[in-house]
Amino acid sequence: MSNILPSLIERFFTQWLMRQRNASPHTVAAYRDTFRLLLRFAHRRTGKRPSALSLGDLDADLIVAFLDHLADDRAASAATSNLRLTGVRAFFRFLAFEEPAHSGQIQRVLAIPSKLSAKREVSYLLREEIEAILAAPDRSTWLGRRDHALLLMAVQTGLRLSELVSLDRDAVQLGAGAHVRCLGKGRKERATPLTQVARVTLQAWLGEPPRRGSTALFPTVHGDRLSPDAVQYLLSKYLAAVSAQCPSLARKRVSPHVLRHSAAMALLDAGVDTTTISLWLGHESTRSTQPYLHAHLAVKEAALAKVAPLDVSPPGRFRPDDQLLAFLDAL
């Protein structure tokens, strides 16, 4: 009997993931990297070349060992391990339709639990910190004007970094109801309104001649599209430049994603409800917006102010009514 695993993996990516699920390039790349790691691990564990592995080799025991390998040998976080497990689960859900004869093996793999991880509080920037970063680029130069427009777009729209660098010039509409259109996760298109300040800034930026005919909204000096690493580099450069004037920035780890969090927190601070914020950010579910509520102290304080205070007198000094407790307290 010929080995069907290679053809199943190929069909999973080309037919099910790309055509039927219309997965984004980022999802495809993440699942691809997962299978690269998994097949290399299975090769070391079984001694079989990846193309010679059978479906039976990818059992629950091997998947669990693979996840342990990620955590122990590659120092992967629980979140990273769970992302790898998501890719494996997607493949085995595909197998449930393609290879029902392996239902027992499939169900055992799908039953592998995710790793528990501590949820960190959302990191975001305060208004004065945002203003310090936006003031850092030298707007007398082309690069400075580009970087200022890019950073302003990031903190006002809350676009993901991948969405930001993939924007073309025609994605910005500056007429009535000024907005920017982007293709987000799951290839879902959404429009995000622009403030008056962002509209004026982008109007001036779009008035600059494109570099070598580039269609990218934020190109390099050579007309190429900016990479995510390049955006992280320029953000780090400006953070270092303003950390002396704004010391609180020196104590924070600021990434492009923190700018997205900052946009969400600004909306929440303005009284925008979480459902609207979820639509604004392109979240699949309002559950993804809940961490912003946990991080926003003012929201918690406002909720506490609505609670009637308890009618109790202040506590006095505790006096034990037991001789043994009195002895212990006196030690």
N, C-alpha and C positions, 0 to 999 in steps of 0.2 A: 504494500500500500504506500503510495507516494506521500511525502510530507506536505501537509496543507497549511502549516503555520505561516510560512513566508507569504503565501497568496492571501491568507486571511488578514495579515497585518497590512499588506498593500491595499486591499479592498477597504479596510477600516479607514485608512487615511484618504484615499482618492475618491471613493464612492460615498461612504457613510459620513465621514467628517467634513469633507470639502463640499460635496454635492448635496447630500441630503440635509445635513445639519447646517450647511453654509457657515462653517466656523471661520472666525477671523484668522488672519495670518499669525497673530500672536498665540492663539490657542493651538494652532497646528504646530508651531515651533515648540511650544511648551511640551506637547504630547510627544513630539519627535525626540526631544532631548530625554524625556522619560524613558522611551523605549531604547534609545542608545545605551543609557545606563543599565537598564534592566537586562538587555541581551548580553552585554559584556559581563555583567555579574553572573548571569546564568551560564555563560561560557566557562568562566572560572570555576563555578561550582560543579558543573556536570562534565566538563572536559569536551563538550560538543561545540563545534563552530555555530555561530548564531543561525546561519542558514540551515543547519542540520538539526536544530532544536525542534522538538515536537510540541504539540499543544499540551500533551500530558506533562511535559517538563515544567510548564508554568503553573504549578499547583499552588495551593494556599501556603504551604510550608515555604516554598521558594520565594513567594511574594513577601511574606513576613520577614524572612531572612534578608531580603533585599532592602526592606524598610529599615531594619536594624543596622544593616551595612551603611546606609545613608547617614543614620544618626551617629553611629560609633566611629566609622572610618572616615567619613567625609564631613563630620561635624555639622550635618544639616539640622536646621531648626525643626521644631514640630510643624510649623507652618509649611516649610519646604517639603517635608516628608508627606504631608497631607496633600499638597499639590501634585506630587508624583503619584500618590495613591488615586487621586481623582482621574488621572490619565489612564491608569490601569483599570479602574472601574468602568470607565467609558468603553474600553476595548472589550471587557467581559460582558457588558450589557449588549454590545454589538454581537458577541458570540452567542448570547442567549437566543437570538433569532437565527443566526447562521448555523450553529452547531448544537441543537437541542439535546443531542445524545450525550453531551458533556455537561448536562444541567447540574449534576451533583458538584462537579469541580467548580463550575461557574458560581453557584450559590455560595460555596465556601469562600471563594475569593471575594465576592461582593459583601460577605458578612464581616470581613476584616475591619475592625473599628479604626476610626481616625485617632491620631494622637491628641491628647489634651494639651493645650498650651495656654499660658497666661496671656490674657488680653491686655496689651499696653494701652494706656490712655492716649487719645488722639493728640498729636503734637501740632500746634498751629502758631501763627504769628499775631502779635498785637498790632493795632493800627500804626503806632509810631515805628514799629519794626518794619512793617511793610513800606511805609513812607521813606524810611532810611535806605532800604534796598532799591526802591524805584528812583531815588535821587542819585544813586551811585554811578550809573553809566554816564559817560561824557557825551552829551547829545550834540556837541559840535562836530562829532565824527560820525561816519556812516555806521560803524559797528556799534557805537554808543546808542544811536537812534534805533537801530534794530533791536538791541538788547533791552532797551527801555520798553519798546512796544511789546516785545515778547513777554517780559516779566509782568507788565501791566495786564496783558491778555490772560496770563496764567492766574493771577490773583483775583481778577474780576470775573472770569468765566468759570474757573474751576475745572478746566479741561484736563484730562489725563495727559501725561507727557507724550505718550504715543499719538494721541489725538492732536496735540499741539504741533509736533514736528511734521505731521502729515498734512497740515493745512495748506491749501493752495490759495493764491490771491483771490480767485473768484469765490472762495468760501465766505468772504466778508461782504455783507450787504449794508450799505451806509445810508440808504434812503430812509423813508418813514418806517419806523419799527426796526431800527438798525440791529443787526444780529450776525452771528457767525454760525455756519453749519458745519458739522463734523460727523464722521462715521465712527461710532463708538463700539463697545463690546457687542459681540453677536451681530456685527454689521448693521446695527441700528442707527439710523440717522436722527439727529436731533438739532434743534436750533436754540442757541443761547443768546439772550438779549445783551446788548452792549450799553454801558453807561455813556453819558455825554462826554466824559473825559476820555474814555476808551475810543469812542467814535471819532473824536477830533484827532487823537493821537494816531489812530489807524488810517484816517483820511490823509494825514500828512505823510505817513510812512508809505502808503500806496502811491503817493504822488512821486516818489523817488523812482528813477528808472530801474527796471529789473536787471539784476546782474546776469549778463550773458543770456538774456532771454529766459531766465528761470521762471517757472510758474509757482515755485514754493513761496509761501508767505514770508517765511523767515529763512532765507538762504545763507550759505556761506559766502565769503568774498569771491569764491570761484563759481558761484551759482548753483552749487550742489545743495541738497537738502540737509539741514542740521541733523546730527545724530543725537540720540538721548544723552550719550556721554558728553557731547559738546555743550549741551544745555546745563548739565550738572557742573561742568567745569566753569562755565561763565558765571553761574550762580555762586559757586564757591569763591570765585575771584572777587565778586562784589561784596560777598559777606566778609571776607578778610579785609576789604578796604574800609568798611563802615563799622567794624566791630569796636573800634576805639570810640567813635561817636555814640554808638548804641551798644553798651556793654552787655545787655541782656541777650543779644544775638550770639555772643561768644559762648554762651552757656547752652546753646541749643544746636541740635543736629538738624540742619535745614536742607531738605531735598526738594526737588520739583514737586513731589507729592505733598509735601507740607504746604506748598502754595495752594494746592487744591483743597486741603483741609481748611486753610485760612479763608478761602472763598466761602466755604460752607458755614464756617463759624460766623462770618460777617453777616450772612443771610439770617442765621439763627438769632444773632444779636439784634437784628432789625425787626424781629418778630415774625419772620416767615415760617410757616408751618413745615414740619418735616416731610410731609407728602410732596409739597412743592420743591423742597430742596432735593429730594430723591429724584424727581423728574429733571431738575436743573442739572444734576451731576450725572445723569444717565445710569442710576442704580437700577438693578434688576428688581429689587424689592426695597420697601421702606425699612426693612430690618438693617440694611447696610448703613442707614442714616442714624440709627439709634446711638452709636458711639459718640456722636457729636453732642447729644443731650447729656450723656454721662460726663463729658469733658467740660461742659459749660456751667461754671459755678453760679453765674447770675441767674440761670434758669432754676437751679436748685434753691437759691436764696429766695427767689420770688415765690416758689412753691411753699417754702417754709413760712414765709410771711403771711400766707393765707390760712395757716393752721392756728386755731385759737390756742393760746398758751394754757398750760395746766395750772390750776389754782393750788399750788403747793408752796409751803414755806421752805426757805433755804435749809439745806441739811446742816445739822449741828455736828459736833464732834462725836464720833462713834464711841460708845462705852459698852464693853462686853458685859453680859450678865452671867458670865460663867467664870469661876475662879481659875480654871485651867487656861481659858482664853486670855484672861487678864495677865496671867503669868507669862504666856507666850508673847503678848503684846509688849510687856515690859522688858523683854530681853534686848 
